[in-house]
Amino acid sequence: MTRRYRFPQMAVRCPWCRAAVGELCTNPRGTQARRRDTHDARRLAWAMTTRCAECHADPGQACTTEIHGHTIPLPDVHPTRTPTTTP
């Protein structure tokens, strides 16, 4: 059975605040939990647990786009790269 979290991103460790799997993200001092959302870095880390259907980036790799024949890494993931299961 897959564990359900308040936010699906909680299935991975937050690279920004270092919140463990299953724990809420915290403020910079680690004294107050973020109850409405998670850090963007955690959302990206979670999204990158799957292969991107749009640019075919492997798990753990950033999404890319082609501009004038050059491959450019994106600052975010493609919207279609949302995991459907917990890693």
Secondary structure, 3 states (H helix, E strand, C coil): CCCCCCCHHHHCCCCCCCCCCCCCCECCCCCCECCCCCCHHHHHHHHCCCCCCCCCCCCCCCCEEEECCEEEECCCCCCCCCCCCCC
